[in-house]
């Protein structure tokens, strides 16, 4: 019985969110497709050793070699609009803003990816409130200009702090948080685009 109640609640939440997005998507005037953005971040690793091996049955030990970088990684923040256009990616590296990495990595990334890629360094290579308040806000405002934008994102704590909500609302970046536990149903970037990375 409890599973049926939880499923009904989930169906209602998903339906409510989809109704909200249908009202916002331009058919009712406020946000056109180029002004509805979906943002998400994903973790990538420098060395991604295989998680499966093929070996003869009863063949003994299987040795899988990895490097010291198999756990070291960085985060990539991607944002796309409903019309299919993309904002420049933001890459978050673990490191100090005073270290040697800040002098070499941005230049190497820009040489490989072009000038539109944004790079930042944080003590942890992931999204947090400071990235939302500084680097991502700067990137989003540069792209939005003076237009109102509906910014759809998951329920990560860094996306929902009072400081983030206040700054983004002042900047005409209206946050739309996907209900917790519903990302797989409502944020298709996480399950389509990032699976290719």
C-alpha positions as CSV (number, residue, x, y, z in Angstrom):
1,X,0.0,0.0,0.0
2,X,2.8,2.4,0.9
3,X,4.5,1.9,-2.5
4,X,1.2,2.8,-4.3
5,X,1.0,6.0,-2.2
6,X,4.6,7.0,-2.9
7,X,4.1,6.4,-6.6
8,X,0.9,8.5,-6.6
9,X,2.8,11.3,-4.8
10,X,5.7,11.1,-7.3
11,X,3.3,11.1,-10.2
12,X,1.6,14.2,-8.8
13,X,5.0,16.0,-8.3
14,X,6.2,15.2,-11.8
15,X,2.9,16.3,-13.3
16,X,2.9,19.6,-11.3
17,X,6.5,20.4,-12.4
18,X,5.7,19.6,-16.1
19,X,2.6,21.8,-15.9
20,X,4.7,24.6,-14.5
21,X,7.2,24.2,-17.3
22,X,4.5,24.1,-19.9
23,X,3.1,27.5,-18.6
24,X,6.6,29.0,-18.6
25,X,7.8,27.8,-22.0
26,X,6.5,30.7,-24.1
27,X,3.1,29.4,-25.0
28,X,1.8,31.6,-22.3
29,X,4.2,34.5,-23.0
30,X,6.8,34.9,-20.2
31,X,9.8,32.7,-21.2
32,X,10.6,31.8,-24.8
33,X,12.7,28.6,-25.5
34,X,16.0,30.5,-25.7
35,X,15.3,31.9,-22.2
36,X,14.7,28.6,-20.4
37,X,18.0,27.1,-19.4
38,X,18.8,23.8,-17.8
39,X,22.1,23.6,-15.8
40,X,23.7,20.5,-14.3
41,X,27.2,19.4,-13.3
42,X,29.0,16.1,-13.6
43,X,32.3,14.7,-12.4
44,X,35.0,13.5,-14.8
45,X,38.2,11.7,-13.9
46,X,41.7,12.1,-15.4
47,X,42.1,8.3,-15.5
48,X,39.1,6.1,-15.8
49,X,40.1,2.5,-15.5
50,X,37.7,-0.1,-16.7
51,X,35.2,-1.5,-14.2
52,X,34.9,-4.9,-15.9
53,X,37.4,-7.3,-17.3
54,X,37.2,-10.4,-19.6
55,X,39.1,-13.4,-18.5
56,X,39.0,-17.2,-18.9
57,X,36.9,-19.0,-16.4
58,X,39.2,-20.4,-13.6
59,X,42.1,-18.5,-15.1
60,X,43.4,-17.2,-11.8
61,X,44.1,-13.6,-10.9
62,X,43.2,-10.7,-13.2
63,X,45.5,-7.7,-12.8
64,X,44.0,-4.3,-13.7
65,X,46.5,-1.5,-13.8
66,X,45.6,2.0,-12.8
67,X,47.4,5.2,-12.3
68,X,47.7,7.5,-9.3
69,X,45.2,9.7,-11.0
70,X,42.3,7.3,-11.1
71,X,40.5,9.1,-8.2
72,X,41.6,12.6,-9.2
73,X,39.1,14.5,-11.2
74,X,37.3,17.8,-12.0
75,X,33.7,18.9,-12.5
76,X,32.1,20.3,-15.6
77,X,29.1,22.5,-15.4
78,X,27.0,22.5,-18.6
79,X,24.0,24.7,-19.4
80,X,21.7,24.3,-22.4
81,X,18.6,26.3,-23.5
82,X,15.4,24.7,-24.5
83,X,16.0,25.9,-28.1
84,X,19.2,23.7,-28.1
85,X,21.8,26.5,-27.7
86,X,24.6,26.0,-25.2
87,X,26.3,28.3,-22.7
88,X,30.1,28.0,-22.4
89,X,31.1,25.2,-20.1
90,X,32.5,25.9,-16.6
91,X,35.3,23.6,-15.5
92,X,36.0,23.4,-11.7
93,X,39.4,22.1,-10.8
94,X,40.6,21.2,-7.3
95,X,43.4,23.5,-6.3
96,X,44.5,26.8,-5.0
97,X,44.2,30.1,-6.8
98,X,47.8,30.7,-5.8
99,X,49.3,27.4,-7.0
100,X,51.1,26.6,-10.2
101,X,48.0,24.9,-11.7
102,X,46.2,28.3,-12.1
103,X,49.0,29.4,-14.4
104,X,49.1,26.3,-16.7
105,X,45.7,24.7,-16.7
106,X,43.5,27.6,-18.0
107,X,45.9,28.2,-20.9
108,X,46.0,24.4,-21.8
109,X,42.2,24.1,-21.6
110,X,41.7,27.2,-23.7
111,X,44.2,25.9,-26.3
112,X,42.4,22.6,-26.5
113,X,38.8,23.9,-26.2
114,X,38.7,27.5,-27.2
115,X,38.3,30.8,-25.4
116,X,34.7,30.3,-24.4
117,X,35.5,27.7,-21.7
118,X,35.5,29.1,-18.2
119,X,37.9,27.7,-15.6
120,X,37.9,28.0,-11.8
121,X,39.8,26.5,-8.9
122,X,38.3,25.5,-5.5
123,X,39.5,23.5,-2.5
124,X,37.1,20.7,-3.7
125,X,36.5,20.1,-7.4
126,X,32.8,20.4,-7.3
127,X,29.8,22.8,-7.2
128,X,29.3,24.7,-4.0
129,X,27.8,28.0,-2.9
130,X,30.9,30.0,-3.8
131,X,30.9,28.7,-7.4
132,X,27.2,29.6,-7.7
133,X,27.7,33.1,-6.3
134,X,30.9,33.9,-8.3
135,X,31.9,31.9,-11.4
136,X,28.6,30.5,-12.5
137,X,26.7,33.7,-11.8
138,X,29.2,35.7,-13.8
139,X,29.0,33.2,-16.7
140,X,25.1,33.2,-16.6
141,X,24.9,37.0,-16.4
142,X,27.3,37.5,-19.3
143,X,25.1,35.3,-21.5
144,X,21.8,36.5,-20.3
145,X,22.5,40.2,-20.6
146,X,19.4,42.1,-19.4
147,X,16.9,39.3,-20.3
148,X,14.8,37.4,-17.7
149,X,16.0,33.8,-17.7
150,X,14.3,30.7,-16.1
151,X,17.2,28.6,-14.8
152,X,16.2,24.9,-14.1
153,X,18.5,22.9,-11.9
154,X,18.5,20.0,-9.5
155,X,18.0,20.3,-5.7
156,X,21.7,20.4,-4.8
157,X,22.2,22.3,-1.5
158,X,24.5,24.8,-3.2
159,X,21.7,25.8,-5.6
160,X,19.2,26.6,-2.9
161,X,21.0,28.8,-0.4
162,X,19.4,32.1,0.6
163,X,22.4,34.0,-0.8
164,X,22.2,32.3,-4.2
165,X,18.4,32.8,-4.4
166,X,18.7,36.5,-3.5
167,X,21.6,37.2,-6.0
168,X,20.0,35.4,-8.9
169,X,16.6,37.0,-8.4
170,X,18.3,40.4,-8.4
171,X,20.0,39.4,-11.7
172,X,16.8,38.3,-13.4
173,X,17.9,34.7,-13.3
174,X,14.8,33.0,-11.9
175,X,15.6,29.7,-10.2
176,X,13.4,26.7,-10.8
177,X,14.5,23.8,-8.6
178,X,13.6,20.2,-9.6
179,X,12.0,18.4,-6.7
180,X,14.5,16.2,-4.8
181,X,14.4,12.6,-6.0
182,X,12.9,13.5,-9.4
183,X,16.0,14.3,-11.4
184,X,15.9,11.1,-13.5
185,X,12.3,12.0,-14.5
186,X,12.6,15.7,-15.1
187,X,16.2,16.6,-15.9
188,X,17.1,14.7,-19.0
189,X,20.5,16.3,-19.4
190,X,21.7,14.1,-16.5
191,X,20.6,10.9,-18.2
192,X,21.2,11.7,-21.9
193,X,24.0,14.2,-22.4
194,X,26.2,13.2,-19.5
195,X,26.0,9.5,-20.2
196,X,28.0,10.2,-23.4
197,X,30.9,11.8,-21.4
